[in-house]
Amino acid sequence: MDNVLIPTIETQRLRLRAFRDSDLDGYAEYLSDPGVVCYLGHGQPLSRKETWCQMAMFLGHWSLRGYGMWAVENRQSLEFLGRVGFHHPEGWPGFEIGWVLGKQHWGKGFATEAGRVALAFAFTKLGRDSVISLIHPQNAASIAVAKRLGLSFHSEIEVGGIEVVVYRVTEAEFCAI
């Protein structure tokens, strides 16, 4: 996919949009926090350079696949809150939805609100039949978000040497909630 336009989606409180260079400070702060990253990948904080590379990868994912991660901002304050969206690099076990927010934004329903509009996009605009989420088995908060979004436990697998639980939702299940 060449020169794909990353759509902007708005909810009552949030704006999902393309990452910008100006997001780096906030995103690097979040990904340097051990409490935020303890259940992501190998659970290690990322450097500013690694964070920038991740943002560039997210933007490239849109060009290569036609979908990817959005930056999430508060519509009122324009504050960068984190990310939500889709991930399906080569060799990945399926079309995945994921989310990461800065710690100060936890417990406010932002991940669920952003995840709900992202899933609707996957089913209506991308024509997906199902979506998975790979979650560290001890990440109770992300499991709770997945359940609120209609995903249910599907299986346990290993990805890149890390044991994860797979939560899954079909279009019919999502439309029923």
C-alpha positions in Angstrom: 0.0 0.0 0.0 1.6 3.2 -1.1 0.9 6.6 0.5 -1.9 5.4 2.7 -3.9 8.0 4.5 -4.1 7.2 8.2 -7.7 8.0 9.1 -8.6 10.1 12.1 -11.4 8.7 14.3 -13.1 10.6 17.1 -15.1 9.5 20.0 -16.8 11.6 22.6 -13.6 12.2 24.5 -10.8 10.9 22.3 -9.1 11.4 18.9 -7.3 8.5 17.3 -4.8 9.9 14.7 -1.5 9.3 13.1 1.6 9.6 15.3 3.5 12.9 15.0 7.0 13.8 15.9 5.6 15.9 18.8 4.3 12.7 20.4 7.8 11.5 21.1 8.3 13.2 24.5 5.0 11.8 26.0 5.3 8.4 24.4 9.0 8.1 25.5 8.0 9.0 29.0 5.3 6.3 29.1 7.6 3.6 27.6 10.4 4.4 30.0 8.1 3.7 33.0 8.6 0.1 34.3 5.0 0.0 35.5 3.7 0.8 32.1 5.9 -1.7 30.2 6.1 -4.6 32.7 3.6 -6.7 30.6 4.8 -5.5 27.1 7.2 -7.7 25.2 10.1 -8.6 27.5 8.9 -6.1 30.1 11.8 -3.7 29.7 11.6 0.1 29.5 12.4 1.6 26.1 14.9 4.3 25.5 13.9 7.5 23.6 15.6 6.1 20.5 13.7 2.8 20.8 10.5 4.7 21.3 11.1 6.8 18.2 11.8 3.6 16.2 8.6 2.0 17.5 6.6 5.1 16.3 8.3 4.9 12.9 7.4 1.2 12.7 3.7 2.0 13.6 3.6 4.5 10.7 5.3 2.1 8.4 2.8 -0.6 9.3 0.0 1.6 7.9 1.9 1.9 4.6 2.7 -1.8 4.3 -0.6 -3.2 5.6 -3.2 -0.5 5.4 -3.8 -0.4 9.1 -1.8 0.0 12.3 -1.6 1.9 15.6 -3.1 5.3 16.2 -1.9 7.9 18.7 -4.6 8.6 21.2 -5.2 12.1 22.4 -7.7 13.8 24.6 -10.0 15.9 22.3 -10.4 18.6 24.9 -6.9 19.1 26.1 -5.1 17.7 23.1 -2.9 15.7 25.5 -1.2 12.6 24.1 -2.6 9.6 26.1 -1.0 6.6 24.4 -1.8 4.3 21.5 -4.4 1.9 20.3 -4.7 -0.1 17.1 -3.7 -3.0 15.1 -0.5 -5.0 14.8 0.1 -7.9 12.3 3.8 -8.0 11.3 5.2 -10.9 9.3 5.0 -14.1 11.3 2.5 -12.8 13.9 -0.2 -15.3 15.0 -3.1 -13.1 13.8 -4.6 -9.7 13.4 -4.1 -8.1 16.8 -5.6 -5.1 18.6 -3.5 -3.6 21.4 -3.4 -0.6 23.6 -0.9 1.3 25.9 -1.7 4.4 27.9 0.4 6.5 30.2 -0.2 5.5 33.9 -1.9 8.7 34.7 -4.7 7.8 32.2 -5.4 4.4 33.6 -8.8 3.6 35.1 -10.7 6.3 33.2 -12.2 4.1 30.4 -9.9 5.5 27.7 -8.6 2.1 26.5 -12.1 0.7 26.3 -13.4 3.7 24.5 -10.5 3.8 22.0 -10.6 0.0 21.6 -14.3 -0.1 20.8 -14.0 2.4 18.0 -10.9 0.6 16.7 -12.7 -2.7 16.6 -15.6 -1.2 14.8 -13.1 0.1 12.2 -11.6 -3.4 11.8 -15.0 -5.0 11.2 -16.6 -2.3 9.1 -13.7 -0.7 7.2 -11.2 -3.5 7.1 -13.6 -6.4 6.6 -12.1 -8.5 9.4 -13.9 -11.6 10.6 -12.1 -11.7 13.9 -9.5 -9.9 16.0 -7.2 -11.2 18.7 -5.3 -9.6 21.5 -2.1 -11.2 22.9 -1.9 -10.4 26.6 0.5 -11.3 29.4 -1.4 -13.7 31.6 -0.8 -11.6 34.7 -2.0 -8.3 33.1 -5.4 -8.2 34.8 -6.1 -4.7 33.6 -5.7 -5.5 29.9 -7.7 -8.7 30.3 -10.5 -6.6 31.8 -10.3 -4.2 28.9 -10.4 -7.1 26.4 -13.5 -8.5 28.1 -15.3 -5.2 28.1 -14.6 -5.0 24.4 -16.2 -8.4 23.9 -13.1 -10.5 23.5 -13.0 -13.9 25.3 -10.3 -16.3 26.2 -9.2 -18.4 23.2 -5.9 -20.1 23.9 -2.4 -19.8 25.4 0.6 -19.6 23.0 4.2 -18.5 23.0 5.3 -15.6 20.9 8.9 -14.6 20.7 9.7 -16.7 23.8 7.0 -15.1 25.8 3.9 -17.0 27.1 0.7 -15.0 26.3 -3.0 -15.6 26.5 -5.0 -15.0 23.3 -8.3 -13.2 23.6 -10.5 -13.2 20.5 -13.7 -11.6 19.2 -15.6 -12.2 16.0 -17.6 -9.6 14.2 -20.8 -11.2 15.3 -19.8 -11.3 18.9 -18.7 -7.6 18.8 -21.9 -6.5 17.1 -23.9 -8.4 19.9 -22.5 -6.3 22.7 
